[in-house]
Amino acid sequence: MAKIKGFFLNGQEYCIDKAISLSELLSYFDYNSALLVLEYNNFICNKKDWDKIFITNKDKIEIVTIVGGG
């Protein structure tokens, strides 16, 4: 049986029962990765590492999207 992990995304708690990378998480929630900054456990996370970092129990992820305008 898979162990359930709880994590926080933009302040809301979610639970997963399988290994998932940050890039898979962004894809699941349909974020445009070209227009965002990702904070992982209080550190800005480099885009090249998103495939290598897998969510663990009690992780805190904050996503800030960039919006242009005039």
Backbone as JSON Lines, residues from 0, in Angstrom:
{"i":0,"aa":"M","n":[0.84,-1.18,0.0],"ca":[0.0,0.0,0.0],"c":[0.89,1.25,0.0]}
{"i":1,"aa":"A","n":[0.53,2.22,-0.83],"ca":[1.31,3.45,-0.95],"c":[1.09,4.35,0.26]}
{"i":2,"aa":"K","n":[2.14,5.0,0.64],"ca":[2.05,5.94,1.77],"c":[1.53,7.28,1.26]}
{"i":3,"aa":"I","n":[0.55,7.83,1.93],"ca":[-0.05,9.09,1.53],"c":[0.79,10.24,2.09]}
{"i":4,"aa":"K","n":[1.08,11.21,1.2],"ca":[1.85,12.38,1.58],"c":[0.95,13.6,1.47]}
{"i":5,"aa":"G","n":[1.05,14.46,2.44],"ca":[0.32,15.72,2.4],"c":[1.28,16.85,2.11]}
{"i":6,"aa":"F","n":[0.86,17.77,1.26],"ca":[1.69,18.93,0.95],"c":[0.79,20.14,0.78]}
{"i":7,"aa":"F","n":[1.4,21.31,0.8],"ca":[0.65,22.56,0.67],"c":[1.04,23.24,-0.64]}
{"i":8,"aa":"L","n":[0.02,23.62,-1.39],"ca":[0.23,24.35,-2.64],"c":[-0.54,25.66,-2.53]}
{"i":9,"aa":"N","n":[0.2,26.76,-2.53],"ca":[-0.4,28.09,-2.37],"c":[-1.33,28.15,-1.16]}
{"i":10,"aa":"G","n":[-0.9,27.52,-0.06],"ca":[-1.63,27.58,1.19],"c":[-2.74,26.54,1.36]}
{"i":11,"aa":"Q","n":[-3.04,25.8,0.3],"ca":[-4.1,24.79,0.38],"c":[-3.47,23.4,0.48]}
{"i":12,"aa":"E","n":[-4.02,22.57,1.36],"ca":[-3.46,21.24,1.57],"c":[-4.0,20.24,0.55]}
{"i":13,"aa":"Y","n":[-3.08,19.42,0.02],"ca":[-3.41,18.34,-0.91],"c":[-2.76,17.06,-0.41]}
{"i":14,"aa":"C","n":[-3.29,15.92,-0.86],"ca":[-2.72,14.62,-0.52],"c":[-2.47,13.83,-1.8]}
{"i":15,"aa":"I","n":[-1.35,13.12,-1.83],"ca":[-1.03,12.25,-2.95],"c":[-0.56,10.91,-2.42]}
{"i":16,"aa":"D","n":[-0.68,9.89,-3.25],"ca":[-0.25,8.56,-2.83],"c":[0.79,7.96,-3.76]}
{"i":17,"aa":"K","n":[1.41,8.82,-4.59],"ca":[2.47,8.34,-5.48],"c":[3.52,9.43,-5.62]}
{"i":18,"aa":"A","n":[4.67,9.04,-6.15],"ca":[5.75,10.0,-6.35],"c":[5.39,10.92,-7.51]}
{"i":19,"aa":"I","n":[5.54,12.21,-7.29],"ca":[5.23,13.2,-8.32],"c":[6.26,14.32,-8.24]}
{"i":20,"aa":"S","n":[6.78,14.7,-9.41],"ca":[7.78,15.77,-9.45],"c":[7.07,17.12,-9.51]}
{"i":21,"aa":"L","n":[7.85,18.17,-9.29],"ca":[7.29,19.51,-9.37],"c":[6.76,19.79,-10.78]}
{"i":22,"aa":"S","n":[7.48,19.35,-11.8],"ca":[7.01,19.6,-13.16],"c":[5.71,18.85,-13.45]}
{"i":23,"aa":"E","n":[5.55,17.65,-12.91],"ca":[4.29,16.9,-13.08],"c":[3.15,17.6,-12.35]}
{"i":24,"aa":"L","n":[3.44,18.16,-11.2],"ca":[2.43,18.9,-10.45],"c":[1.95,20.12,-11.24]}
{"i":25,"aa":"L","n":[2.88,20.85,-11.81],"ca":[2.53,22.03,-12.61],"c":[1.7,21.64,-13.82]}
{"i":26,"aa":"S","n":[2.06,20.55,-14.43],"ca":[1.3,20.06,-15.58],"c":[-0.11,19.65,-15.17]}
{"i":27,"aa":"Y","n":[-0.24,18.98,-14.05],"ca":[-1.54,18.54,-13.57],"c":[-2.48,19.73,-13.34]}
{"i":28,"aa":"F","n":[-1.95,20.8,-12.75],"ca":[-2.76,21.98,-12.48],"c":[-2.79,22.96,-13.66]}
{"i":29,"aa":"D","n":[-2.19,22.56,-14.78],"ca":[-2.23,23.31,-16.04],"c":[-1.61,24.71,-15.92]}
{"i":30,"aa":"Y","n":[-0.48,24.79,-15.24],"ca":[0.26,26.05,-15.15],"c":[1.15,26.19,-16.38]}
{"i":31,"aa":"N","n":[1.31,27.4,-16.87],"ca":[2.25,27.69,-17.94],"c":[3.61,27.95,-17.29]}
{"i":32,"aa":"S","n":[4.52,27.01,-17.41],"ca":[5.79,27.1,-16.7],"c":[6.66,28.26,-17.17]}
{"i":33,"aa":"A","n":[6.36,28.82,-18.32],"ca":[7.14,29.96,-18.81],"c":[6.8,31.25,-18.07]}
{"i":34,"aa":"L","n":[5.65,31.25,-17.38],"ca":[5.18,32.49,-16.77],"c":[5.03,32.39,-15.26]}
{"i":35,"aa":"L","n":[5.92,31.67,-14.61],"ca":[5.78,31.56,-13.16],"c":[7.11,31.44,-12.46]}
{"i":36,"aa":"V","n":[7.05,31.7,-11.16],"ca":[8.17,31.49,-10.25],"c":[7.69,30.5,-9.22]}
{"i":37,"aa":"L","n":[8.52,29.5,-8.92],"ca":[8.12,28.45,-7.99],"c":[9.0,28.5,-6.74]}
{"i":38,"aa":"E","n":[8.35,28.59,-5.59],"ca":[9.04,28.55,-4.31],"c":[8.76,27.2,-3.68]}
{"i":39,"aa":"Y","n":[9.83,26.48,-3.33],"ca":[9.72,25.14,-2.76],"c":[10.36,25.15,-1.38]}
{"i":40,"aa":"N","n":[9.55,24.97,-0.35],"ca":[10.03,24.99,1.04],"c":[10.86,26.23,1.34]}
{"i":41,"aa":"N","n":[10.29,27.39,0.96],"ca":[10.85,28.71,1.25],"c":[12.08,29.09,0.43]}
{"i":42,"aa":"F","n":[12.38,28.36,-0.65],"ca":[13.49,28.7,-1.53],"c":[12.99,28.75,-2.97]}
{"i":43,"aa":"I","n":[13.45,29.74,-3.71],"ca":[13.12,29.82,-5.13],"c":[13.78,28.62,-5.82]}
{"i":44,"aa":"C","n":[12.99,27.91,-6.58],"ca":[13.46,26.68,-7.21],"c":[13.75,26.93,-8.69]}
{"i":45,"aa":"N","n":[14.95,26.57,-9.12],"ca":[15.36,26.73,-10.51],"c":[14.58,25.78,-11.41]}
{"i":46,"aa":"K","n":[14.13,26.28,-12.54],"ca":[13.31,25.5,-13.46],"c":[14.0,24.21,-13.91]}
{"i":47,"aa":"K","n":[15.32,24.22,-14.05],"ca":[16.03,23.02,-14.5],"c":[15.95,21.87,-13.47]}
{"i":48,"aa":"D","n":[15.57,22.17,-12.24],"ca":[15.49,21.16,-11.19],"c":[14.08,20.59,-10.99]}
{"i":49,"aa":"W","n":[13.09,21.15,-11.66],"ca":[11.7,20.74,-11.42],"c":[11.45,19.27,-11.71]}
{"i":50,"aa":"D","n":[12.15,18.68,-12.66],"ca":[11.98,17.25,-12.97],"c":[12.66,16.36,-11.93]}
{"i":51,"aa":"K","n":[13.62,16.91,-11.2],"ca":[14.42,16.13,-10.25],"c":[13.87,16.17,-8.83]}
{"i":52,"aa":"I","n":[13.01,17.13,-8.54],"ca":[12.5,17.3,-7.17],"c":[11.13,16.66,-7.07]}
{"i":53,"aa":"F","n":[11.01,15.7,-6.16],"ca":[9.75,15.01,-5.93],"c":[9.14,15.45,-4.61]}
{"i":54,"aa":"I","n":[7.85,15.6,-4.6],"ca":[7.13,16.1,-3.44],"c":[7.21,15.08,-2.31]}
{"i":55,"aa":"T","n":[7.49,15.6,-1.12],"ca":[7.53,14.76,0.08],"c":[6.51,15.29,1.08]}
{"i":56,"aa":"N","n":[6.34,14.57,2.14],"ca":[5.34,14.93,3.15],"c":[5.62,16.3,3.75]}
{"i":57,"aa":"K","n":[4.59,17.12,3.85],"ca":[4.61,18.45,4.47],"c":[5.38,19.5,3.68]}
{"i":58,"aa":"D","n":[5.66,19.24,2.4],"ca":[6.29,20.26,1.56],"c":[5.38,21.46,1.42]}
{"i":59,"aa":"K","n":[6.01,22.62,1.23],"ca":[5.26,23.86,1.0],"c":[5.69,24.43,-0.33]}
{"i":60,"aa":"I","n":[4.74,24.54,-1.24],"ca":[5.0,25.01,-2.58],"c":[4.15,26.25,-2.83]}
{"i":61,"aa":"E","n":[4.81,27.3,-3.28],"ca":[4.1,28.53,-3.63],"c":[4.4,28.82,-5.09]}
{"i":62,"aa":"I","n":[3.37,29.12,-5.85],"ca":[3.52,29.42,-7.26],"c":[3.03,30.85,-7.48]}
{"i":63,"aa":"V","n":[3.89,31.67,-8.08],"ca":[3.55,33.04,-8.4],"c":[3.57,33.16,-9.91]}
{"i":64,"aa":"T","n":[2.44,33.52,-10.5],"ca":[2.38,33.68,-11.94],"c":[2.67,35.12,-12.31]}
{"i":65,"aa":"I","n":[3.31,35.29,-13.45],"ca":[3.67,36.61,-13.94],"c":[2.58,37.06,-14.9]}
{"i":66,"aa":"V","n":[2.08,38.26,-14.66],"ca":[1.01,38.8,-15.49],"c":[1.5,40.1,-16.08]}
{"i":67,"aa":"G","n":[1.38,40.21,-17.39],"ca":[1.77,41.44,-18.06],"c":[0.57,42.34,-18.29]}
{"i":68,"aa":"G","n":[0.85,43.56,-18.55],"ca":[-0.23,44.49,-18.83],"c":[0.3,45.91,-18.94]}
{"i":69,"aa":"G","n":[-0.59,46.79,-19.17],"ca":[-0.16,48.17,-19.35],"c":[-0.94,49.12,-18.51]}
